[in-house]
Amino acid sequence: MRIFPRRCEGADTLKYIFPSMQKEVQKVIDVIKSIDCIQRIIIFGSAVTLNCGMRSDLDIAVDAPGITDEDEFLRIIRPIKRAVDVETDIIHYNSIQSELLLNEINTKGVDVYDNRVC
């Protein structure tokens, strides 16, 4: 995993996020702390690479195994979308059908929030 210079205060995992996206990712972390059903937030795509640019969106995988209804998932991600100032692509990790996408998230993604109980 690439380590980037820190551009804002917050979670230690921000060092793995491209500098221009760190503040936005911290906003996501701050918002989801109050949502009990979310176990993990994984950032993937250009935000964790050198390919991140001015027009890049923020790719977020939300691990919420207790959420099975799409409307409920849309309800819990609404505060995330409102909190950030960049375009977001938020997917339900537990509903991913594509092995290719799942592999990319699991191998290249950065867990920025982990609330799983051991």
N, C-alpha and C positions, 0 to 999 in steps of 0.2 A: 504494500500500500504506500502510495506517495504521501509525503508529509509536506504541507504547505505552510507558509508564514501565517501567523495568527493576525487577523485584522479586527477582531472584536473579542470582548470578554464572554465567557460562557463555558459550555461543556468542553471537556478535554478532547473529545472526539472531533471538534471543529478543525483541528489541525489536519484532518484527512479530507477536508472540503475545500474546494477552490476558493481563494480569498474573497472574491466578489459575491459568493453565495453564503458565506459563513453567518452573516447577520440574519439572513432569511431563515437559515436552518435553525439558528438559536430561537427565533420566533416560533417556529414549529415546535421545538422542544418545550418551550414555555407554555404553549397552548395545550399540548397533549398531556401534560402532567396532571391535568384535572379530569381526564377522560379515563376512567378505570378499565374499560374493556380493551384498551390498546396495550398490547404487550411489548411491541417493538416498533420502532420507526427505522427504516433502512433507506438511505439516500444512495441512488445509483445513477448511472448515465454520465453526462458530461460534467456534472458538478463535482465528480470525484476524479476528474482527469484534467490534463492540460488543454483539452479541447473546449473548455468552457469559455463562452464568449458573451458579449453584450446582449445577444438575443437568445441565449440558452434558457431553457426552462428548467424547473427543478423537478426531478423525478423522485417520487416518494412512494415507497411500499409500506403499507400499514398492516402490521401483523395483529389481527384482532380475531382470534379463532372462535370466539363466542358469537360473532356477528355473522349471520347466515342470510339475512334479508338485505337486498340491494338498497332499498329505501332507508333502512336503518344505517347502513354504511354511509350513504350520502349525507345523512343527518350528522353523523359523528365527524365527518371530514369538513363539513361546512365551516367551522371555526378556524380550521387550518387555512382554508382558501382565503378567508377574510383577513387573516393575520399577516399574510406575506404580500410583498409588493412586486413579485415576479410571477410569471405564468407558471402554473404547477400542473403536473400530471401525476395524480394520486391514484394508486391501484391497491386493491385488496389482496394482500399477499396470499391469503388463504384460499382465494378463488382463482389463482393463476393456473391456466390450462397449458400454457406453452412451456415445455421443458427448457427450451433455449432461453427464454426470459427468466425463468426460475434459476437456471444455472448462472446467468449473468448477475442477478441480484445476490445470489449466495456466494459467488466467488469474487465479485468486484465491488459489491455494495458495502456501505459503511453503516454499521449499527450506531445510530446517534442517540438512541434511547432504548433502554432494555429494562422492562419492568416484570420480567418473568421471575417467578418464585422458584428457587432451587428445589 
